[in-house]
Amino acid sequence: MMIAGLVLAGGAGTRMGTPHRLKPLTLLHGRPLAAHAAGALAGLDPILVSGPAGRGLEALGWPVIRDLRASSHGPLAGLEAAYAHLSTAFPQVTHILSVPGDTPFLPRDLVSAMTTGTDGRIAVAASGGQLHPTAALWPMTVLAGLRTWMDGTERRALRAFIGAEEWRVVDFPVAGPIDPFFNVNTPQDLAVAASVPPRNA
């Protein structure tokens, strides 16, 4: 099994009050939210960033993969583009582990936990009774059908695609001061995140 990491970093900063800056580039303890999220992918190779080119994501240091579709279709379009890129550039990759670029407290054992018991199904992270479909392990064999699925449906949400496939849940405990899948959407969320002491990169 060879796993590529994917940071989903195309989210707008509208609710943050910074509509001209991508939300995952918002700084927390001096580092972009997306860089914090990518820390959970340490050890994976390659790591890709899904988002628009020329908006500052290149500064994160990983290749930026643009959506293949003209209009925005959210994280599914990012997965579609990552699959297309990896199929050509890294045909040995068997899975993509995606993480949302606005989640700075992801579990440090994310990779090992998500890959334990891999059986060909999509593995979706959960915590506190909530599913987190943007934090998921995607078999390339499943993503091979994503383009056709997106072309044939108006339901272009992650949950809809997951529901059309075989999947399993990987549950993570909420053991610290904050849910490990806490995502930063607003200035208030950022203040909450900033109140948590930074951990090592």
ROGU-8117 format. One record per residue (C-alpha): residue number from 0; residue in one letter; chain; x, y, z. Coordinates in Angstrom, 2 decimals. Each point is the difference from the previous one (the first is absolute). Layout:
<rs>
<r num="NUM" residu="A" chaine="A" u="X" v="Y" w="Z"/>
...
</rs>
This chain:
<rs>
<r num="0" residu="M" chaine="A" u="0.00" v="0.00" w="0.00"/>
<r num="1" residu="M" chaine="A" u="1.33" v="3.44" w="-0.98"/>
<r num="2" residu="I" chaine="A" u="-1.88" v="3.03" w="1.31"/>
<r num="3" residu="A" chaine="A" u="0.03" v="3.57" w="-1.29"/>
<r num="4" residu="G" chaine="A" u="-1.08" v="2.88" w="2.20"/>
<r num="5" residu="L" chaine="A" u="-2.43" v="2.66" w="-1.17"/>
<r num="6" residu="V" chaine="A" u="-0.71" v="3.28" w="1.78"/>
<r num="7" residu="L" chaine="A" u="-3.36" v="1.40" w="-1.11"/>
<r num="8" residu="A" chaine="A" u="0.80" v="3.70" w="0.07"/>
<r num="9" residu="G" chaine="A" u="-2.38" v="1.74" w="-2.38"/>
<r num="10" residu="G" chaine="A" u="-2.35" v="1.38" w="2.65"/>
<r num="11" residu="A" chaine="A" u="-0.84" v="3.70" w="-0.25"/>
<r num="12" residu="G" chaine="A" u="0.54" v="2.36" w="2.90"/>
<r num="13" residu="T" chaine="A" u="-3.42" v="1.65" w="-0.20"/>
<r num="14" residu="R" chaine="A" u="-1.15" v="-1.01" w="3.50"/>
<r num="15" residu="M" chaine="A" u="3.42" v="0.93" w="1.34"/>
<r num="16" residu="G" chaine="A" u="-0.51" v="3.51" w="-1.34"/>
<r num="17" residu="T" chaine="A" u="2.86" v="-0.44" w="-2.49"/>
<r num="18" residu="P" chaine="A" u="-1.78" v="-0.80" w="-3.31"/>
<r num="19" residu="H" chaine="A" u="3.11" v="0.70" w="-2.07"/>
<r num="20" residu="R" chaine="A" u="2.17" v="-2.47" w="1.93"/>
<r num="21" residu="L" chaine="A" u="-0.50" v="-3.74" w="0.10"/>
<r num="22" residu="K" chaine="A" u="-1.07" v="-1.11" w="3.47"/>
<r num="23" residu="P" chaine="A" u="2.69" v="-2.73" w="0.33"/>
<r num="24" residu="L" chaine="A" u="2.65" v="2.73" w="-0.29"/>
<r num="25" residu="T" chaine="A" u="-1.28" v="1.71" w="3.16"/>
<r num="26" residu="L" chaine="A" u="2.80" v="0.11" w="2.55"/>
<r num="27" residu="L" chaine="A" u="-0.19" v="-1.81" w="3.32"/>
<r num="28" residu="H" chaine="A" u="3.01" v="0.27" w="2.30"/>
<r num="29" residu="G" chaine="A" u="1.94" v="1.40" w="-2.96"/>
<r num="30" residu="R" chaine="A" u="-0.73" v="-2.83" w="-2.43"/>
<r num="31" residu="P" chaine="A" u="-2.79" v="-0.47" w="-2.56"/>
<r num="32" residu="L" chaine="A" u="-2.87" v="-2.24" w="1.06"/>
<r num="33" residu="A" chaine="A" u="0.79" v="-2.24" w="-2.97"/>
<r num="34" residu="A" chaine="A" u="3.56" v="-0.50" w="1.23"/>
<r num="35" residu="H" chaine="A" u="-1.33" v="-1.11" w="3.39"/>
<r num="36" residu="A" chaine="A" u="-2.38" v="-2.43" w="-1.73"/>
<r num="37" residu="A" chaine="A" u="2.75" v="-1.38" w="-2.21"/>
<r num="38" residu="G" chaine="A" u="1.99" v="-0.92" w="3.10"/>
<r num="39" residu="A" chaine="A" u="-2.34" v="-2.98" w="0.42"/>
<r num="40" residu="L" chaine="A" u="1.20" v="-1.28" w="-3.39"/>
<r num="41" residu="A" chaine="A" u="3.67" v="-0.13" w="1.02"/>
<r num="42" residu="G" chaine="A" u="1.78" v="-2.91" w="-1.59"/>
<r num="43" residu="L" chaine="A" u="-2.25" v="-0.22" w="-3.04"/>
<r num="44" residu="D" chaine="A" u="1.45" v="0.56" w="-3.44"/>
<r num="45" residu="P" chaine="A" u="-1.17" v="1.72" w="-2.08"/>
<r num="46" residu="I" chaine="A" u="-2.05" v="2.65" w="1.77"/>
<r num="47" residu="L" chaine="A" u="-2.19" v="2.16" w="-2.23"/>
<r num="48" residu="V" chaine="A" u="-2.05" v="3.14" w="0.62"/>
<r num="49" residu="S" chaine="A" u="-3.38" v="0.37" w="-1.66"/>
<r num="50" residu="G" chaine="A" u="-0.93" v="3.58" w="-0.81"/>
<r num="51" residu="P" chaine="A" u="0.31" v="2.81" w="-2.50"/>
<r num="52" residu="A" chaine="A" u="3.36" v="0.98" w="-1.41"/>
<r num="53" residu="G" chaine="A" u="1.42" v="3.45" w="0.60"/>
<r num="54" residu="R" chaine="A" u="-1.80" v="0.58" w="3.32"/>
<r num="55" residu="G" chaine="A" u="2.93" v="-0.65" w="2.31"/>
<r num="56" residu="L" chaine="A" u="-0.30" v="-3.75" w="0.53"/>
<r num="57" residu="E" chaine="A" u="3.32" v="-0.56" w="-1.75"/>
<r num="58" residu="A" chaine="A" u="1.74" v="1.49" w="3.05"/>
<r num="59" residu="L" chaine="A" u="-0.98" v="-3.11" w="1.97"/>
<r num="60" residu="G" chaine="A" u="2.70" v="-1.88" w="-1.91"/>
<r num="61" residu="W" chaine="A" u="-2.04" v="-2.78" w="-1.63"/>
<r num="62" residu="P" chaine="A" u="-1.36" v="-0.30" w="-3.55"/>
<r num="63" residu="V" chaine="A" u="-3.32" v="1.79" w="-0.46"/>
<r num="64" residu="I" chaine="A" u="-2.53" v="-2.01" w="-2.00"/>
<r num="65" residu="R" chaine="A" u="-2.76" v="2.01" w="-1.64"/>
<r num="66" residu="D" chaine="A" u="-3.52" v="-1.29" w="-0.60"/>
<r num="67" residu="L" chaine="A" u="-0.65" v="-1.38" w="-3.48"/>
<r num="68" residu="R" chaine="A" u="-3.47" v="1.56" w="-0.19"/>
<r num="69" residu="A" chaine="A" u="-0.69" v="3.61" w="-0.92"/>
<r num="70" residu="S" chaine="A" u="-2.39" v="0.67" w="2.88"/>
<r num="71" residu="S" chaine="A" u="0.54" v="-0.85" w="3.63"/>
<r num="72" residu="H" chaine="A" u="-1.27" v="-3.37" w="1.17"/>
<r num="73" residu="G" chaine="A" u="1.65" v="-0.10" w="3.39"/>
<r num="74" residu="P" chaine="A" u="2.18" v="-2.75" w="1.47"/>
<r num="75" residu="L" chaine="A" u="-1.19" v="-2.66" w="-2.46"/>
<r num="76" residu="A" chaine="A" u="1.50" v="1.99" w="-2.86"/>
<r num="77" residu="G" chaine="A" u="3.25" v="0.19" w="1.94"/>
<r num="78" residu="L" chaine="A" u="0.02" v="-3.77" w="0.40"/>
<r num="79" residu="E" chaine="A" u="-0.76" v="-0.42" w="-3.69"/>
<r num="80" residu="A" chaine="A" u="2.94" v="2.20" w="-0.97"/>
<r num="81" residu="A" chaine="A" u="2.35" v="-1.69" w="2.48"/>
<r num="82" residu="Y" chaine="A" u="-0.98" v="-3.42" w="-1.34"/>
<r num="83" residu="A" chaine="A" u="0.67" v="1.10" w="-3.58"/>
<r num="84" residu="H" chaine="A" u="3.40" v="1.43" w="0.95"/>
<r num="85" residu="L" chaine="A" u="1.11" v="-2.98" w="2.06"/>
<r num="86" residu="S" chaine="A" u="-1.17" v="-2.56" w="-2.56"/>
<r num="87" residu="T" chaine="A" u="2.52" v="1.45" w="-2.43"/>
<r num="88" residu="A" chaine="A" u="2.81" v="1.32" w="2.19"/>
<r num="89" residu="F" chaine="A" u="-0.10" v="-2.62" w="2.78"/>
<r num="90" residu="P" chaine="A" u="-1.77" v="-3.09" w="-1.37"/>
<r num="91" residu="Q" chaine="A" u="1.27" v="-2.03" w="2.97"/>
<r num="92" residu="V" chaine="A" u="-2.25" v="1.93" w="2.42"/>
<r num="93" residu="T" chaine="A" u="-2.84" v="-2.18" w="1.29"/>
<r num="94" residu="H" chaine="A" u="-1.79" v="2.43" w="2.33"/>
<r num="95" residu="I" chaine="A" u="-0.47" v="3.72" w="0.66"/>
<r num="96" residu="L" chaine="A" u="-0.33" v="1.23" w="3.58"/>
<r num="97" residu="S" chaine="A" u="-1.78" v="3.34" w="-0.08"/>
<r num="98" residu="V" chaine="A" u="-0.16" v="2.59" w="2.77"/>
<r num="99" residu="P" chaine="A" u="-1.81" v="3.34" w="0.12"/>
<r num="100" residu="G" chaine="A" u="2.31" v="2.99" w="-0.06"/>
<r num="101" residu="D" chaine="A" u="-1.75" v="1.79" w="2.86"/>
<r num="102" residu="T" chaine="A" u="0.46" v="-2.64" w="2.72"/>
<r num="103" residu="P" chaine="A" u="3.15" v="0.80" w="2.01"/>
<r num="104" residu="F" chaine="A" u="-0.37" v="-2.68" w="2.70"/>
<r num="105" residu="L" chaine="A" u="-0.21" v="-3.23" w="-1.99"/>
<r num="106" residu="P" chaine="A" u="1.13" v="-3.15" w="1.85"/>
<r num="107" residu="R" chaine="A" u="3.69" v="-0.77" w="-0.31"/>
<r num="108" residu="D" chaine="A" u="-0.87" v="-3.67" w="-0.49"/>
<r num="109" residu="L" chaine="A" u="-2.36" v="0.84" w="-2.88"/>
<r num="110" residu="V" chaine="A" u="1.96" v="-1.95" w="-2.63"/>
<r num="111" residu="S" chaine="A" u="0.43" v="-3.15" w="2.05"/>
<r num="112" residu="A" chaine="A" u="-3.58" v="0.01" w="1.29"/>
<r num="113" residu="M" chaine="A" u="-1.56" v="0.62" w="-3.40"/>
<r num="114" residu="T" chaine="A" u="2.05" v="-2.72" w="-1.69"/>
<r num="115" residu="T" chaine="A" u="-0.48" v="-2.70" w="2.61"/>
<r num="116" residu="G" chaine="A" u="-2.40" v="-2.62" w="-1.29"/>
<r num="117" residu="T" chaine="A" u="0.02" v="1.34" w="-3.54"/>
<r num="118" residu="D" chaine="A" u="-2.36" v="-2.18" w="-2.02"/>
<r num="119" residu="G" chaine="A" u="-0.79" v="1.83" w="-3.23"/>
<r num="120" residu="R" chaine="A" u="-2.73" v="2.19" w="1.50"/>
<r num="121" residu="I" chaine="A" u="0.12" v="3.75" w="0.52"/>
<r num="122" residu="A" chaine="A" u="1.02" v="0.71" w="3.61"/>
<r num="123" residu="V" chaine="A" u="-1.64" v="3.09" w="1.50"/>
<r num="124" residu="A" chaine="A" u="1.20" v="1.64" w="3.20"/>
<r num="125" residu="A" chaine="A" u="-2.42" v="0.72" w="2.84"/>
<r num="126" residu="S" chaine="A" u="0.18" v="1.56" w="3.46"/>
<r num="127" residu="G" chaine="A" u="-2.53" v="0.93" w="2.63"/>
<r num="128" residu="G" chaine="A" u="-2.75" v="-1.74" w="-1.95"/>
<r num="129" residu="Q" chaine="A" u="0.63" v="2.06" w="-3.14"/>
<r num="130" residu="L" chaine="A" u="1.29" v="-1.14" w="-3.37"/>
<r num="131" residu="H" chaine="A" u="2.75" v="2.01" w="-1.67"/>
<r num="132" residu="P" chaine="A" u="-0.20" v="-0.99" w="-3.68"/>
<r num="133" residu="T" chaine="A" u="2.82" v="2.32" w="-1.11"/>
<r num="134" residu="A" chaine="A" u="2.36" v="-2.02" w="2.23"/>
<r num="135" residu="A" chaine="A" u="-0.12" v="-3.31" w="-1.78"/>
<r num="136" residu="L" chaine="A" u="2.06" v="-2.74" w="-1.60"/>
<r num="137" residu="W" chaine="A" u="-0.98" v="-0.49" w="-3.62"/>
<r num="138" residu="P" chaine="A" u="1.03" v="-3.12" w="-1.96"/>
<r num="139" residu="M" chaine="A" u="1.11" v="0.93" w="-3.50"/>
<r num="140" residu="T" chaine="A" u="-2.19" v="-2.82" w="-1.28"/>
<r num="141" residu="V" chaine="A" u="-3.03" v="1.84" w="1.40"/>
<r num="142" residu="L" chaine="A" u="1.10" v="3.40" w="-1.30"/>
<r num="143" residu="A" chaine="A" u="0.37" v="-1.48" w="-3.48"/>
<r num="144" residu="G" chaine="A" u="-3.77" v="0.33" w="-0.33"/>
<r num="145" residu="L" chaine="A" u="-0.29" v="3.51" w="1.45"/>
<r num="146" residu="R" chaine="A" u="0.08" v="1.88" w="-3.31"/>
<r num="147" residu="T" chaine="A" u="-2.82" v="-2.07" w="-1.45"/>
<r num="148" residu="W" chaine="A" u="-2.01" v="0.38" w="3.22"/>
<r num="149" residu="M" chaine="A" u="0.42" v="3.79" w="0.00"/>
<r num="150" residu="D" chaine="A" u="-0.96" v="0.23" w="-3.66"/>
<r num="151" residu="G" chaine="A" u="-3.19" v="-1.94" w="0.67"/>
<r num="152" residu="T" chaine="A" u="-1.41" v="1.68" w="3.09"/>
<r num="153" residu="E" chaine="A" u="-0.83" v="3.39" w="1.45"/>
<r num="154" residu="R" chaine="A" u="0.86" v="-1.22" w="3.52"/>
<r num="155" residu="R" chaine="A" u="3.65" v="0.96" w="0.05"/>
<r num="156" residu="A" chaine="A" u="0.49" v="-0.23" w="3.75"/>
<r num="157" residu="L" chaine="A" u="2.51" v="-2.24" w="1.75"/>
<r num="158" residu="R" chaine="A" u="-2.71" v="-1.69" w="2.07"/>
<r num="159" residu="A" chaine="A" u="-1.99" v="-0.86" w="-3.12"/>
<r num="160" residu="F" chaine="A" u="2.98" v="-1.65" w="-1.67"/>
<r num="161" residu="I" chaine="A" u="0.99" v="-1.83" w="3.17"/>
<r num="162" residu="G" chaine="A" u="-3.56" v="-1.23" w="0.37"/>
<r num="163" residu="A" chaine="A" u="0.11" v="-1.43" w="-3.50"/>
<r num="164" residu="E" chaine="A" u="3.08" v="-2.10" w="0.88"/>
<r num="165" residu="E" chaine="A" u="1.05" v="-2.45" w="2.70"/>
<r num="166" residu="W" chaine="A" u="1.43" v="1.81" w="3.02"/>
<r num="167" residu="R" chaine="A" u="0.94" v="-0.38" w="3.64"/>
<r num="168" residu="V" chaine="A" u="0.47" v="2.32" w="2.98"/>
<r num="169" residu="V" chaine="A" u="3.25" v="0.62" w="1.87"/>
<r num="170" residu="D" chaine="A" u="-0.88" v="1.53" w="3.35"/>
<r num="171" residu="F" chaine="A" u="2.43" v="2.29" w="1.84"/>
<r num="172" residu="P" chaine="A" u="-0.34" v="0.93" w="3.68"/>
<r num="173" residu="V" chaine="A" u="-0.36" v="3.58" w="1.16"/>
<r num="174" residu="A" chaine="A" u="2.62" v="-0.19" w="2.72"/>
<r num="175" residu="G" chaine="A" u="1.50" v="3.47" w="0.11"/>
<r num="176" residu="P" chaine="A" u="-1.32" v="3.53" w="0.46"/>
<r num="177" residu="I" chaine="A" u="-1.49" v="0.10" w="-3.50"/>
<r num="178" residu="D" chaine="A" u="-1.47" v="-2.42" w="-2.52"/>
<r num="179" residu="P" chaine="A" u="2.86" v="-1.12" w="-2.28"/>
<r num="180" residu="F" chaine="A" u="-2.20" v="0.74" w="-3.04"/>
<r num="181" residu="F" chaine="A" u="-0.97" v="3.51" w="1.13"/>
<r num="182" residu="N" chaine="A" u="-0.06" v="2.17" w="-3.10"/>
<r num="183" residu="V" chaine="A" u="0.54" v="3.75" w="-0.14"/>
<r num="184" residu="N" chaine="A" u="-2.76" v="1.80" w="-1.87"/>
<r num="185" residu="T" chaine="A" u="-0.38" v="3.35" w="1.75"/>
<r num="186" residu="P" chaine="A" u="2.08" v="2.50" w="1.97"/>
<r num="187" residu="Q" chaine="A" u="-1.61" v="-1.44" w="3.13"/>
<r num="188" residu="D" chaine="A" u="1.20" v="-3.48" w="-0.95"/>
<r num="189" residu="L" chaine="A" u="3.48" v="1.40" w="-0.59"/>
<r num="190" residu="A" chaine="A" u="-0.03" v="1.53" w="3.48"/>
<r num="191" residu="V" chaine="A" u="-0.94" v="-3.37" w="1.48"/>
<r num="192" residu="A" chaine="A" u="2.81" v="-1.68" w="-1.94"/>
<r num="193" residu="A" chaine="A" u="2.48" v="2.65" w="1.10"/>
<r num="194" residu="S" chaine="A" u="-0.88" v="-0.67" w="3.64"/>
<r num="195" residu="V" chaine="A" u="1.35" v="-3.56" w="-0.35"/>
<r num="196" residu="P" chaine="A" u="3.77" v="-0.10" w="0.55"/>
<r num="197" residu="P" chaine="A" u="1.89" v="-0.74" w="-3.21"/>
<r num="198" residu="R" chaine="A" u="1.52" v="-3.40" w="-0.45"/>
<r num="199" residu="N" chaine="A" u="3.18" v="-0.81" w="-1.82"/>
<r num="200" residu="A" chaine="A" u="-0.16" v="0.13" w="-3.80"/>
</rs>
